[in-house]
């Protein structure tokens, strides 16, 4: 075929609404593979199953538009990659899910699937395979109550917990996150950066307890202490102390302070008062004209 013909076939292959006739005009496997990946036509996708020795079956298994009625035939494939991709298909049926649950190597693929029934999410959350629970921790559709139970399990892997905080921390209750902080503090462990970020960026962070806020402001990790500066309820004394903490990156500190205009004004005034109370009225000379402490 000419270059023009090849370009035309490429356009057809990438057109998710291409017709049945057009798919068979695609003259090589590369174009049919592209169609298997991007098409949303159930007839075309059904016709591609098993074609050319099953060359496109892995792409069909990964295409959420592939019809449900052909998924069982893909599940019978001996190709591990096809079955793994199928485990993540959003329209996978319960019988197929139950079948794949019997395959230890496919459970981790299922854990990525955002369309599983509640009871399957629940089963995977207590699976003995760390890879399964780690993938589930990154799944943004796992019900929050299941994630909170995972967080509450003693001895759970730190990597898995941090994945939950990074991908789903905003979906957990502030109470569950506080409990996780208290558990770390009770075991004399540092509150991780992932957990600290989940707590400080939570929609309900204003209800964070004074105890946990103080622990974050005194966390050994510099990144955690800097991020604590964004908290709207951080006591002024802690803000001033953190600002003068020689270990902190001043550019990062100032970035967080500048996010809150009201905080800038209020703390600027309080900072003057603080220095006057400590060093006398004349301490205004510490500032140049128009200079702010932040």
VMD Tcl script that draws the C-alpha trace (Angstrom):
set ca {
  {0.00 0.00 0.00}
  {1.10 3.58 -0.63}
  {2.03 5.97 2.15}
  {-1.33 7.70 1.64}
  {-3.16 4.39 1.98}
  {-1.24 3.60 5.16}
  {-2.11 7.01 6.61}
  {-5.78 6.47 5.76}
  {-5.76 3.04 7.40}
  {-4.15 4.57 10.46}
  {-6.99 7.11 10.71}
  {-9.57 4.33 10.34}
  {-7.84 2.31 13.05}
  {-7.98 5.21 15.47}
  {-11.61 6.05 14.73}
  {-13.56 4.50 17.59}
  {-16.69 4.52 15.40}
  {-15.24 2.71 12.38}
  {-17.58 0.25 10.62}
  {-17.32 -3.53 10.21}
  {-16.39 -3.11 6.56}
  {-13.67 -0.65 7.40}
  {-12.02 -2.95 9.91}
  {-11.51 -5.66 7.29}
  {-10.07 -3.09 4.91}
  {-7.26 -2.56 7.39}
  {-4.50 -4.45 5.65}
  {-2.14 -5.32 8.48}
  {-2.05 -6.52 12.07}
  {-0.81 -3.22 13.41}
  {-3.99 -1.43 12.35}
  {-6.25 -4.18 13.63}
  {-4.40 -4.05 16.94}
  {-5.07 -0.33 17.17}
  {-8.75 -0.93 16.41}
  {-8.90 -3.62 19.10}
  {-7.51 -1.07 21.55}
  {-9.68 1.94 20.73}
  {-12.88 0.81 19.01}
  {-16.21 1.04 20.83}
  {-18.13 -1.01 18.26}
  {-19.28 -4.32 19.82}
  {-19.58 -6.10 16.46}
  {-16.06 -5.17 15.41}
  {-14.61 -6.11 18.77}
  {-16.45 -9.44 18.81}
  {-15.11 -10.27 15.33}
  {-11.54 -9.57 16.44}
  {-11.61 -12.15 19.25}
  {-9.28 -15.01 18.27}
  {-8.45 -13.41 14.91}
  {-4.91 -13.99 13.60}
  {-4.23 -16.57 16.27}
  {-5.52 -14.39 19.08}
  {-3.03 -11.61 18.30}
  {-5.42 -8.92 19.55}
  {-6.97 -10.69 22.52}
  {-4.80 -8.89 25.11}
  {-5.91 -5.51 23.69}
  {-9.54 -6.64 23.65}
  {-9.30 -7.77 27.27}
  {-8.03 -4.31 28.23}
  {-10.69 -2.46 26.21}
  {-13.66 -1.73 28.49}
  {-15.90 -1.55 25.40}
  {-15.35 -5.20 24.56}
  {-18.80 -6.89 24.86}
  {-19.52 -8.83 28.03}
  {-20.62 -11.91 26.07}
  {-17.12 -12.48 24.65}
  {-15.28 -12.07 27.94}
  {-15.70 -15.77 28.95}
  {-13.87 -16.85 25.79}
  {-11.01 -14.46 26.64}
  {-10.96 -15.87 30.18}
  {-10.18 -19.31 28.75}
  {-6.96 -18.03 27.21}
  {-3.75 -19.64 28.41}
  {-2.01 -16.27 28.05}
  {-1.43 -14.89 31.55}
  {-1.36 -11.27 30.34}
  {-4.81 -11.62 28.74}
  {-6.34 -13.02 31.93}
  {-4.62 -10.36 34.02}
  {-5.98 -7.56 31.79}
  {-9.43 -9.18 31.83}
  {-9.41 -9.07 35.65}
  {-9.43 -5.27 35.39}
  {-12.28 -5.04 32.85}
  {-14.99 -2.74 34.21}
  {-17.84 -4.92 32.91}
  {-16.53 -8.24 34.15}
  {-19.33 -10.46 35.43}
  {-19.56 -11.96 38.91}
  {-19.05 -15.56 37.65}
  {-15.83 -14.49 35.93}
  {-14.70 -12.64 39.05}
  {-15.29 -15.77 41.12}
  {-13.30 -17.80 38.59}
  {-10.37 -15.38 38.61}
  {-10.37 -15.32 42.41}
  {-9.24 -18.94 42.28}
  {-6.14 -17.87 40.36}
  {-3.60 -16.42 42.80}
  {-1.76 -14.57 40.04}
  {-4.94 -12.78 38.88}
  {-6.11 -11.52 42.26}
  {-3.68 -8.60 42.08}
  {-5.22 -7.63 38.73}
  {-8.71 -7.81 40.21}
  {-7.59 -5.49 43.00}
  {-7.09 -2.71 40.40}
  {-10.65 -3.14 39.08}
  {-12.80 -0.17 40.10}
  {-16.12 -1.90 39.39}
  {-16.06 -4.83 41.78}
  {-18.99 -5.68 44.09}
  {-18.61 -4.69 47.75}
  {-18.08 -8.25 48.97}
  {-15.21 -8.80 46.50}
  {-13.48 -5.62 47.66}
  {-13.93 -6.96 51.18}
  {-12.39 -10.34 50.33}
  {-9.39 -8.76 48.63}
  {-8.78 -6.39 51.55}
  {-7.95 -9.32 53.83}
  {-6.09 -11.40 51.26}
  {-2.80 -12.82 52.50}
  {-0.92 -11.63 49.40}
  {0.70 -8.23 49.99}
  {0.59 -7.43 46.25}
  {-3.20 -7.82 46.25}
  {-3.69 -5.48 49.21}
  {-1.17 -2.99 47.84}
  {-3.00 -2.76 44.50}
  {-6.29 -2.43 46.35}
  {-4.84 0.44 48.39}
  {-4.35 2.37 45.12}
  {-7.89 1.69 43.90}
  {-9.91 4.90 44.24}
  {-13.27 3.11 44.20}
  {-12.77 0.86 47.22}
  {-15.47 1.75 49.78}
  {-13.99 3.98 52.53}
  {-15.21 1.69 55.31}
  {-13.11 -1.14 53.86}
  {-10.05 1.09 53.61}
  {-10.54 2.26 57.19}
  {-10.60 -1.34 58.36}
  {-7.34 -1.95 56.48}
  {-5.77 1.08 58.15}
  {-6.85 -0.17 61.57}
  {-5.18 -3.59 61.19}
  {-2.14 -3.94 63.45}
  {1.00 -4.98 61.61}
  {-0.16 -3.90 58.14}
  {2.71 -3.05 55.80}
  {3.82 0.59 55.88}
  {3.96 0.59 52.09}
  {0.33 -0.47 51.86}
  {-0.77 2.07 54.47}
  {1.07 4.87 52.70}
  {-0.58 3.91 49.39}
  {-3.97 4.18 51.10}
  {-3.10 7.63 52.46}
  {-1.74 8.86 49.09}
  {-4.55 7.58 46.84}
  {-7.50 7.49 49.25}
  {-6.60 9.59 52.29}
  {-9.13 12.26 51.33}
  {-11.88 9.61 51.36}
  {-11.20 8.42 54.89}
  {-12.71 10.13 57.89}
  {-10.51 12.53 59.86}
  {-11.26 10.32 62.88}
  {-9.72 7.29 61.15}
  {-6.67 9.30 60.14}
  {-6.23 10.64 63.68}
  {-6.43 7.10 65.04}
  {-3.66 6.08 62.63}
  {-1.53 9.00 63.84}
  {-2.08 8.04 67.49}
  {-1.14 4.44 66.79}
  {2.13 5.54 65.18}
  {2.91 7.87 68.08}
  {2.08 5.17 70.64}
  {4.50 2.78 68.97}
  {7.16 5.54 68.96}
  {7.13 5.71 65.18}
  {7.15 8.91 63.18}
  {3.95 9.94 61.41}
  {4.78 9.31 57.77}
  {4.76 12.04 55.14}
  {1.87 10.28 53.35}
  {-0.27 10.19 56.50}
  {0.64 13.76 57.44}
  {-0.34 15.00 53.97}
  {-3.65 13.13 54.14}
  {-4.44 14.71 57.51}
  {-3.34 18.25 56.64}
  {-5.09 18.29 53.24}
  {-8.29 16.66 54.45}
  {-11.53 18.61 53.95}
  {-12.22 18.20 57.66}
  {-8.73 19.17 58.83}
  {-10.08 22.05 60.94}
  {-11.39 19.42 63.32}
  {-7.94 17.92 63.81}
  {-7.12 17.53 67.49}
  {-4.59 19.83 69.14}
  {-2.59 16.77 70.17}
  {-2.07 15.53 66.59}
  {-1.43 19.02 65.25}
  {1.29 19.52 67.86}
  {2.83 16.16 66.95}
  {2.93 17.15 63.27}
  {4.49 20.53 64.09}
  {7.24 18.68 65.97}
  {7.68 15.82 63.51}
  {11.36 14.94 62.88}
  {10.73 15.09 59.13}
  {11.33 18.57 57.76}
  {8.78 18.12 54.97}
  {6.06 17.33 57.51}
  {6.89 20.37 59.67}
  {6.85 22.65 56.63}
  {3.52 21.28 55.44}
  {2.03 21.76 58.92}
  {2.36 25.51 58.34}
  {-0.63 25.39 55.98}
  {-2.96 24.26 58.77}
  {-5.55 27.00 59.46}
  {-5.60 26.32 63.21}
  {-1.87 26.14 63.90}
  {-1.06 28.31 66.96}
  {0.90 31.46 66.15}
  {3.67 30.43 68.53}
  {4.22 27.26 66.50}
  {4.17 29.23 63.25}
  {6.87 31.58 64.51}
  {8.92 28.70 65.91}
  {8.69 26.76 62.64}
  {9.55 29.83 60.62}
  {12.77 30.25 62.59}
  {13.58 26.54 62.50}
  {16.98 26.63 60.80}
  {16.41 23.19 59.27}
  {13.39 24.29 57.27}
  {13.49 25.37 53.64}
  {12.45 29.03 53.83}
  {11.14 29.08 50.27}
  {8.78 26.23 51.07}
  {7.76 27.86 54.34}
  {6.95 31.16 52.63}
  {4.98 29.37 49.93}
  {2.62 27.90 52.51}
  {2.30 31.19 54.42}
  {1.49 33.15 51.25}
  {-1.42 30.84 50.47}
  {-3.44 32.49 53.22}
  {-3.74 36.28 53.00}
  {-5.56 36.60 56.33}
  {-2.89 34.55 58.04}
  {-0.20 36.84 56.60}
  {-1.81 39.96 58.05}
  {-2.70 38.48 61.41}
  {0.65 36.80 62.01}
  {2.59 39.80 60.75}
  {0.98 41.91 63.49}
  {1.35 39.24 66.13}
  {4.98 38.76 65.20}
  {5.63 42.45 65.90}
  {3.84 42.17 69.23}
  {5.76 39.04 70.07}
  {9.11 40.73 69.51}
  {8.04 43.84 71.42}
  {7.01 41.74 74.39}
  {10.33 39.93 74.33}
  {12.74 42.71 73.43}
  {11.00 46.01 74.04}
  {9.13 48.67 72.09}
  {12.16 49.62 70.03}
  {12.29 46.21 68.43}
  {10.35 47.51 65.39}
  {13.78 48.40 64.05}
  {14.17 44.69 63.39}
  {12.04 45.28 60.28}
  {12.93 47.50 57.38}
  {10.15 49.70 55.98}
  {7.51 47.56 54.34}
  {9.18 44.34 55.39}
  {7.16 41.37 56.61}
  {8.38 38.51 58.80}
  {7.11 35.98 56.28}
}
mol new
graphics top color blue
foreach p $ca { graphics top sphere $p radius 0.5 }
foreach p [lrange $ca 0 end-1] q [lrange $ca 1 end] { graphics top cylinder $p $q radius 0.2 }
display resetview
